[in-house]
């Protein structure tokens, strides 16, 4: 399979790398320390078209597909994982609306999420519905008099949830049917009965907000149902496939940057009269880091290519997310080890990168869940 990029994709990579270097890297440590969402850099992302990747120009997007998303997120993750996560997860909402929305919904909401600069969010997770998405308890009851659905329930760990202008939210329209009774809704910030709760304090990705969402008799027009009634679980699963590729790109980017830092440091750090790059043990570390990261990249780009060709990629999405996530932890850990005491200090980015990398093994499906998905796909051919 040829992974050569087109001229346009190479231009996107250069633009993404430049933006990451000039706009994201200078504030990465600060937003981590302050636990602050970087409004200013997100607005610039929108102006440059990053928030519209994968959405046609007629809806305010910049076109492209999954591979374009991977390229941008990968480059962002090299300099600021929080910003990469923000972009990656933001794109889930417009892509879901593009895939399942009516023409009226696309015309109304996609321009807001692309060139309009509004943040998007994807709200599936609940206190009792993490890895088990079937455990959703939020309900949506239809009111015939007003042609509205009344939502009640709580969502948790929603990236950008408190700040998002447009959210894709999942609720039970037929509680007895479980997964076959879940529907998806497009929710707007400010709808009566919808509010945000606790903003989480996290181990990493402190520059990416994670919030609790509360629905108390939240009235949503029936026209805001995304897709067909009781067909929301399919939307959630297909959206998660795409989201997992995005997490793989996050893991790949942070690993690539960690290798570059480690290699540079091995040539600069002198111990016992010579650079530590001359030590075989260090060389073996670098070899393992490089080999596994190249394998993660090949798997990720293959998966993105499958997605863009319209072929099923559920198994491959689970594989590339699992492998890239575990590799991100492996590589950042070794890169920090190579830096020794300096790597443990906040003066060096690796301390932050190590903390940030861990979440890739947890969100959008834990590593354990992905092994289940992969095993089922392989064993039930």
Residue, then its C-alpha position, 0 to 999 in steps of 0.5 A: x500500500x502506497x502511503x505517499x502524500x499528495x501535494x495538498x496533503x504535504x502542504x497541510x502537513x507543513x501548515x500544521x507543523x508550522x502552526x504547532x511550532x508557532x502557536x501551540x508550543x509557546x503556550x503548551x506548558x502555560x495552559x497545562x500549568x494554568x489548566x486553561x483552555x486556549x481560546x486564542x489558539x482554537x480561534x486561529x485553528x478555525x480561521x486556518x480551516x483546521x476545524x473544518x477538516x473532512x467537511x465539504x466547502x459548501x458547509x464551510x469546511x476545507x474538505x479532505x478526509x480521515x488522512x487529513x485529520x490524522x496529519x493535522x492531529x499528528x503534527x499538533x500532538x508533537x507540540x501540544x497534546x491538549x490542543x491535538x486532543x481538542x481538535x481531534x475530538x471537536x471533529x467528531x461532531x461535524x463528521x457525525x452531522x455530515x454523515x447522518x444529518x438532514x440537509x437542513x441540519x447540515x446547513x444550520x450546524x456545520x458552518x458553525x462548527x467549521x468556519x464559525x469557530x464554535x467548539x463541538x462535543x460528543x456526549x456519550x459517556x455517563x457514570x455507568x456507561x464508560x466502556x459499556x456504552x449500552x449502560x446509558x441512562x439519560x432519557x429522551x421522552x417525546x412530547x406530542x404537544x410541542x413536538x419536542x423531546x425532554x432530556x433528563x440525565x447526566x453525562x461525564x468526562x465530556x471533552x469540551x462539553x462546557x464550552x461547546x456550542x454544538x453537541x451530539x448527545x445520546x439518550x434513550x428513547x426506548x429504555x426497554x430496548x437498551x442499545x436498540x433504543x438509543x437516539x442521537x440529538x443535536x444540542x445547542x449551548x443555552x438550551x433551557x434545561x441544559x447546563x454544565x457541571x464539574x470541570x475535571x482536574x486531570x493528570x494530563x491534557x490540562x489544557x483541554x477541558x473535560x466536563x460533566x453535563x446535566x440535562x434537567x427537563x431539557x427541551x429539544x426540538x424533534x427536528x434536532x434528532x440526528x438520524x432515525x429514532x432508536x438508531x443512535x447506537x450505530x451513530x455512536x459506534x461509527x463515530x467512535x471508530x473515527x475518534x479512535x483513529x484520531x487518538x491514534x494520531x495523538x499517540x503517534x505525534x507525541x511519540x515522534x516528538x519524544x524520539x526526536x528529543x531523546x536523540x538530540x539529548x543523547x548527543x548533548x549529554x556527556x557522561x564518563x567522558x563521552x556522549x551517552x549516544x555511544x552507549x549500547x543500552x541507549x542505542x537499543x532504547x532508541x531502536x525500539x522506540x523508532x521501530x514501534x513508532x514506525x509500525x504505529x504510523x503504518x497501521x494508522x495511515x493504513x486505517x485512515x486510507x481504509x476509512x477514506x476509501x469507504x471500506x469498513x475499518x472498525x477492527x483496524x481503528x481498534x488496532x491502530x488506537x491500541x498500538x499507538x496508545x501503548x507505544x506513546x506510553x512506552x516511548x515517552x517513558x523511555x525518552x524521560x528515562x534517557x533524560x534522567x533527572x532532567x526529564x522528571x522536571x517541569x522545565x522539560x516538556x517530557x514530564x508533560x508529554x508523559x502525563x498526556x500520553x497516558x490518556x490515549x490508553x483510556x479515552x475513546x475506549x480503553x485498551x482492554x476494550x479494543x482487545x475485545x473488539x479486535x479478538x471478536x473481529x478476528x475470531x468471528x470471520 
